[in-house]
């Protein structure tokens, strides 16, 4: 049975969401991991869809970065079992997957390092972690499903460290409004990890004077992607029409350092 820290365990929720929405590598991994995924299957609903929509935004910004910087480096912070490199690798980019010791070792077991793919063991809360990134830039940092589990001062420190250590880089991150952080939904209600960083406005990060400038921000539920199955499109339209704004304030944002 898999044994991971509380926050690290959330990688399995994200993995399962991708597996049930067409990611073949994620599906293969779910089938090989000794873990009870049934709790996710019982409560996946909109939560799984939000994970997929979030991942698609990160994918889009990664494609843009690689189109502009084909020899650049994509650094996934709190990488978990991300399969983005399998989906988007262009044959020349470098991929770095940074995570805590248990998660990094788990990743190496299932997704071994290869040419241009490197797993790094480090905590983003350790101010020395930038020293573990030894490959050249330019850099795109992805903090998918990570920073919401940190206290606000910790989030500020992480972002300031990136801006100071990697000037000219970009970072994508997701934010959750205060109402959502205080009321976890779906499988998160049954997991030990707790969301603790509420952010109702992604421009708040700019006001921290951490060296970041907002390039783009998008709400996960709008616009409704036409590529979704009809049933899920209708569900999202209903959510957008009926839910108070505070209940769907989930955003993905891209910043320049």
N, C-alpha and C positions, 0 to 999 in steps of 0.2 A: 504494500500500500504506500502511495506517495506521501511523504512527510515534508511539508514546506512551511515556512513562516506564514503568518496570517495574511500579510499583504501579498507575499509571493504567490499564495494559493489562488489569488484572483486571476492569475494568468490562465488557469484552467477554465474559468468562466468565459474569458475572451476567446480562448482556443475553441471551446465547444460552440460558441456562437458562430464562429467562422466555419466550423466543420458542418454545421447544419444549414449553411447558406452558400455551399458550393466550393469551398476551399478544399481541394483534394489533399494537399499536404496536411492540413489541419485534421481532416477526416482520418487520414492514416495514423496520425499521432494519437488521436482520441482512442482509436482501436487498439493501440499498443500500450496505453498507460493504465496501470492498476489503480483506478480511482472510481468512486461511485458518481458517475455523471448524471444519474437519474434525477437528482435534485434540480439540475439545470433543465432537464427535459420537461419536468413537471411545471416549471415556472418561467420558461424561456420567454414567450410572448413578446411584448414590445421591448423588454430589456435586451434580448438577443438582437433584435432589429437595430436598436440604438448602438450596440457594439459594432455591428456591421457598417452602419452609416458612418460612425466615427472612423473606423478603419479605412473606409473609402476616401474620406477627406485627406487622411494622412497619405494614402496612396497617391492621390492626385497631386499633392504638393511635392511628394518625392519624385514623381514623374517629371514635374516642372523643373525641379532642381537638377535632375540627371540630364535633362535636355539642354540646360544651360551649362552645366558642369559635368560632362560625361566621365571625367576622371576624378570626381569629387568623392568625399567620404560621408556616408550616412551613419550616424551614431544613434542607436536606439537605447535610450536610458530606461532601466527597469525592463529590459527586453523581453523577459519571460520566454515564451515559445513563439515569438513572432515569426511568421513565414513570409514576410514582405520581400526579403531578398530572393526567395524562390519565385515570387510573382513578377518582380520588377527589375531584376538585375539586367544590366545592359552589356555585360561582358568586360567592362573597364573600371567600374566603380569599386570602392572598398566599403565593406560593411563591418561595423563594430557593434557588438551586443554587450552592453554593460549591465551587470546585475550583481546582487548579493551572492555570497558563496554557495548557499544551497541551490538557489535558482540557476546560477551559472553552471554548476556541476550537472544539474538536471538537464539543462539545455545541451551541454556538450555530449551527454549520453545519447540524447535523441536526435540532435542536429549537430553532428561533429563539425568542427572548424574545417575550413578548406582554403584554397587560394583565394585571397581577397575577402575572406570571412573570418573574423576574429572575435572570440568571446573573451571578455575582460571581467575579472572579478574585482569589484570595488563598490563602495557605497557612494551615491551622489551627495550624501551628507558629509562625507569626508572631504575637507578642502583640498586634499592632495590628489583627488581622483583625476584631474586633467592630465597629470603626469603619466597616467596609464594609456593615454591616447597618443600613440607614437607614429601614426600614419599621417601623411600630409593632408591639408585641406584643398579646396574650400570644404566647409562642413555644413551639413544639415543635421540638427539634433531633433529627435522625436521623443517626446515624453508622453506616450500614449497610456492613459489609465494609470498614471503614476502620482502626479503632484497633489491630487485631491486627498491622498492619504497622509499628507504632511501638514504640520502646523504652518500658518502664514509666515512666521519669521524663517522657517526652514525653506519654504518655497522661494522667498526673496533671496536667501543665501545661494540656493542652487542656481537661480537665474542670473544673479550677479556674478557668480563664479564662471558661468559660461560666457557671459558678455565680456568679462575681463580677460579670460584665458583664450578665447577664440573670437577676437574682434572680426567683424565682417561675416560672421556665420548667421544662420537662420535657426529658429527653434519653433517647432509646432507643439502645442499643448492643448489639453481639454480642460474646461472649467464647468462647474456645477453651481447653480444658484443656491442661496441659503436655505430655501424651502426644501430643495431636493436633498441637500447634505443632511438636514435634520430628520429626513424621513426616507431612509433607504427602501428601495422597492425590489421585488423579484428575489433572485437567489442571494443577493447581498444581505438580506435580512437573516439568513441562516449561516452566514460566514462570520469569522471573527474580525476581519478587517473593518475598520470604521473610517468613513469619509469625514475629514475634519477641516478642509480648506474650502469655505464658501466664497464664491466669486460671482457676483451678479452682473458685473460689467468688466469685460476683458481689458478695457482701458485703465482699469485700476493698476494693472501691472506696469503700465507706462509711468504712472504717477509715483511709483516706488523709487524712481530714479536709479533703477538697477542696470540701465544701459540698453533697454529694449524699446523698440518702436513697433507699434502694431502695423502689420502690412495688410492683413485680411482676417475677418472673423465671420463665422457662419453658424447659424443655429442648426442643430442636427435634424430637426423635423421639417425644416423649410429650406428650399422648395422640396416638394415630394418628388423623388426621382422617378422618371417614367420607366426606368428599367426594372423597377420592382414588380413582383407579381401583383395582379389586380387586387387580391384580397388585402395585401399589405399596404398598397397605395390607399385603399379606402380607409383602412385603420388609421393611417397617418393623417389623412384629411379630417377624419373625425376627431382625432386628438387635437389638431390645430384649431378646429372650429369650436370645440367644447371645453378644452382644458384651460384654466386660467394661466396667463403667461408665466407666473412663478413656478408652475408645475412642469413646464417644458423648457426651462431656461438651461439647456445643455448646449454648450458651444465648443467649437474647435477653432483655435486661433493660430495664426502664423506671425512671428515677430522677426525683426532684423536686430542683430546685435551691433 
